[in-house]
Protein backbone atom coordinates (compact mmCIF):
# COMPACT_ATOMS: atom_id res chain seq x y z
CA UNK A 1 0.00 0.00 0.00
CA UNK A 2 2.83 2.41 0.81
CA UNK A 3 4.39 1.80 -2.62
CA UNK A 4 1.07 2.57 -4.33
CA UNK A 5 0.69 5.82 -2.38
CA UNK A 6 4.31 6.82 -3.11
CA UNK A 7 3.82 6.12 -6.84
CA UNK A 8 0.62 8.17 -6.84
CA UNK A 9 2.37 11.09 -5.10
CA UNK A 10 5.25 10.97 -7.60
CA UNK A 11 2.88 11.02 -10.58
CA UNK A 12 0.82 13.82 -9.05
CA UNK A 13 3.95 15.92 -8.44
CA UNK A 14 5.03 15.37 -12.06
CA UNK A 15 1.62 16.51 -13.31
CA UNK A 16 1.84 19.62 -11.12
CA UNK A 17 5.18 20.61 -12.73
CA UNK A 18 3.64 20.30 -16.21
CA UNK A 19 0.69 22.63 -15.53
CA UNK A 20 0.82 26.08 -17.12
CA UNK A 21 1.50 29.01 -14.82
CA UNK A 22 -0.89 31.90 -14.38
CA UNK A 23 -4.58 32.01 -13.53
CA UNK A 24 -6.31 28.67 -13.58
CA UNK A 25 -9.44 28.32 -15.73
CA UNK A 26 -12.73 27.65 -13.95
CA UNK A 27 -14.28 24.18 -14.22
CA UNK A 28 -17.99 23.73 -13.45
CA UNK A 29 -18.59 20.15 -12.34
CA UNK A 30 -22.35 20.23 -11.95
CA UNK A 31 -24.45 17.71 -10.12
CA UNK A 32 -28.18 17.27 -9.91
CA UNK A 33 -30.11 20.49 -9.48
CA UNK A 34 -27.02 22.39 -10.68
CA UNK A 35 -25.30 21.54 -7.41
CA UNK A 36 -21.60 22.17 -6.85
CA UNK A 37 -19.21 20.76 -4.24
CA UNK A 38 -17.51 23.19 -1.91
CA UNK A 39 -14.13 24.80 -2.39
CA UNK A 40 -12.51 22.63 0.30
CA UNK A 41 -13.91 19.26 -0.80
CA UNK A 42 -11.99 16.23 -2.09
CA UNK A 43 -13.66 16.92 -5.41
CA UNK A 44 -12.09 20.40 -5.45
CA UNK A 45 -8.67 18.95 -4.65
CA UNK A 46 -8.92 16.60 -7.63
CA UNK A 47 -9.98 19.40 -9.97
CA UNK A 48 -7.23 21.69 -8.65
CA UNK A 49 -4.65 18.94 -9.18
CA UNK A 50 -5.76 18.86 -12.82
CA UNK A 51 -4.98 22.55 -13.29
CA UNK A 52 -8.42 24.10 -12.83
CA UNK A 53 -10.28 26.11 -10.20
CA UNK A 54 -13.71 24.84 -9.31
CA UNK A 55 -16.78 26.97 -9.77
CA UNK A 56 -17.13 26.85 -5.97
CA UNK A 57 -13.63 28.24 -5.53
CA UNK A 58 -14.35 31.02 -8.03
CA UNK A 59 -17.53 31.93 -6.15
CA UNK A 60 -16.18 31.39 -2.61
CA UNK A 61 -18.67 28.62 -1.82
CA UNK A 62 -18.05 26.29 1.13
CA UNK A 63 -20.00 23.04 1.33
CA UNK A 64 -22.57 21.88 -1.20
CA UNK A 65 -24.85 24.40 -2.86
CA UNK A 66 -27.29 24.50 -5.75
CA UNK A 67 -26.77 27.37 -8.17
CA UNK A 68 -29.28 29.33 -10.20
CA UNK A 69 -28.74 29.03 -13.96
CA UNK A 70 -28.01 32.75 -14.10
CA UNK A 71 -25.00 32.41 -11.76
CA UNK A 72 -23.59 29.59 -13.87
CA UNK A 73 -23.88 31.60 -17.07
CA UNK A 74 -22.61 34.85 -15.52
CA UNK A 75 -19.52 33.11 -14.08
CA UNK A 76 -18.74 31.70 -17.55
CA UNK A 77 -16.54 28.68 -16.70
CA UNK A 78 -14.07 27.49 -19.34
CA UNK A 79 -14.93 23.82 -18.85
CA UNK A 80 -18.00 21.90 -17.71
CA UNK A 81 -19.19 18.46 -16.71
CA UNK A 82 -22.89 17.75 -16.91
CA UNK A 83 -22.69 13.97 -16.97
CA UNK A 84 -21.95 12.23 -13.70
CA UNK A 85 -22.91 8.86 -12.25
CA UNK A 86 -26.31 10.08 -11.02
CA UNK A 87 -27.22 12.65 -13.64
CA UNK A 88 -29.09 10.38 -16.02
CA UNK A 89 -31.70 9.23 -13.53
CA UNK A 90 -35.24 10.47 -14.07
CA UNK A 91 -35.63 13.09 -11.35
CA UNK A 92 -36.32 16.78 -10.94
CA UNK A 93 -32.71 17.33 -9.89
CA UNK A 94 -31.30 15.81 -13.08
CA UNK A 95 -33.81 17.73 -15.20
CA UNK A 96 -31.91 20.95 -14.43
CA UNK A 97 -28.87 19.48 -16.21
CA UNK A 98 -30.98 18.83 -19.31
CA UNK A 99 -32.54 22.29 -19.38
CA UNK A 100 -32.25 23.68 -22.94
CA UNK A 101 -30.52 26.85 -21.74
CA UNK A 102 -27.91 24.88 -19.78
CA UNK A 103 -27.27 22.51 -22.72
CA UNK A 104 -26.99 25.38 -25.21
CA UNK A 105 -24.60 27.24 -22.87
CA UNK A 106 -22.46 24.10 -22.43
CA UNK A 107 -22.07 23.52 -26.17
CA UNK A 108 -19.19 25.98 -26.49
CA UNK A 109 -17.30 24.72 -23.45
CA UNK A 110 -14.61 22.11 -22.98
CA UNK A 111 -16.32 18.96 -21.65
CA UNK A 112 -14.62 16.96 -18.89
CA UNK A 113 -16.02 13.90 -17.15
CA UNK A 114 -14.78 12.96 -13.70
C-alpha positions in Angstrom: 0.0 0.0 0.0 2.8 2.4 0.8 4.4 1.8 -2.6 1.1 2.6 -4.3 0.7 5.8 -2.4 4.3 6.8 -3.1 3.8 6.1 -6.8 0.6 8.2 -6.8 2.4 11.1 -5.1 5.2 11.0 -7.6 2.9 11.0 -10.6 0.8 13.8 -9.0 3.9 15.9 -8.4 5.0 15.4 -12.1 1.6 16.5 -13.3 1.8 19.6 -11.1 5.2 20.6 -12.7 3.6 20.3 -16.2 0.7 22.6 -15.5 0.8 26.1 -17.1 1.5 29.0 -14.8 -0.9 31.9 -14.4 -4.6 32.0 -13.5 -6.3 28.7 -13.6 -9.4 28.3 -15.7 -12.7 27.7 -14.0 -14.3 24.2 -14.2 -18.0 23.7 -13.5 -18.6 20.2 -12.3 -22.4 20.2 -11.9 -24.4 17.7 -10.1 -28.2 17.3 -9.9 -30.1 20.5 -9.5 -27.0 22.4 -10.7 -25.3 21.5 -7.4 -21.6 22.2 -6.8 -19.2 20.8 -4.2 -17.5 23.2 -1.9 -14.1 24.8 -2.4 -12.5 22.6 0.3 -13.9 19.3 -0.8 -12.0 16.2 -2.1 -13.7 16.9 -5.4 -12.1 20.4 -5.5 -8.7 18.9 -4.7 -8.9 16.6 -7.6 -10.0 19.4 -10.0 -7.2 21.7 -8.7 -4.6 18.9 -9.2 -5.8 18.9 -12.8 -5.0 22.5 -13.3 -8.4 24.1 -12.8 -10.3 26.1 -10.2 -13.7 24.8 -9.3 -16.8 27.0 -9.8 -17.1 26.9 -6.0 -13.6 28.2 -5.5 -14.4 31.0 -8.0 -17.5 31.9 -6.1 -16.2 31.4 -2.6 -18.7 28.6 -1.8 -18.1 26.3 1.1 -20.0 23.0 1.3 -22.6 21.9 -1.2 -24.9 24.4 -2.9 -27.3 24.5 -5.8 -26.8 27.4 -8.2 -29.3 29.3 -10.2 -28.7 29.0 -14.0 -28.0 32.8 -14.1 -25.0 32.4 -11.8 -23.6 29.6 -13.9 -23.9 31.6 -17.1 -22.6 34.9 -15.5 -19.5 33.1 -14.1 -18.7 31.7 -17.6 -16.5 28.7 -16.7 -14.1 27.5 -19.3 -14.9 23.8 -18.8 -18.0 21.9 -17.7 -19.2 18.5 -16.7 -22.9 17.8 -16.9 -22.7 14.0 -17.0 -21.9 12.2 -13.7 -22.9 8.9 -12.3 -26.3 10.1 -11.0 -27.2 12.6 -13.6 -29.1 10.4 -16.0 -31.7 9.2 -13.5 -35.2 10.5 -14.1 -35.6 13.1 -11.3 -36.3 16.8 -10.9 -32.7 17.3 -9.9 -31.3 15.8 -13.1 -33.8 17.7 -15.2 -31.9 20.9 -14.4 -28.9 19.5 -16.2 -31.0 18.8 -19.3 -32.5 22.3 -19.4 -32.3 23.7 -22.9 -30.5 26.9 -21.7 -27.9 24.9 -19.8 -27.3 22.5 -22.7 -27.0 25.4 -25.2 -24.6 27.2 -22.9 -22.5 24.1 -22.4 -22.1 23.5 -26.2 -19.2 26.0 -26.5 -17.3 24.7 -23.5 -14.6 22.1 -23.0 -16.3 19.0 -21.6 -14.6 17.0 -18.9 -16.0 13.9 -17.1 -14.8 13.0 -13.7 
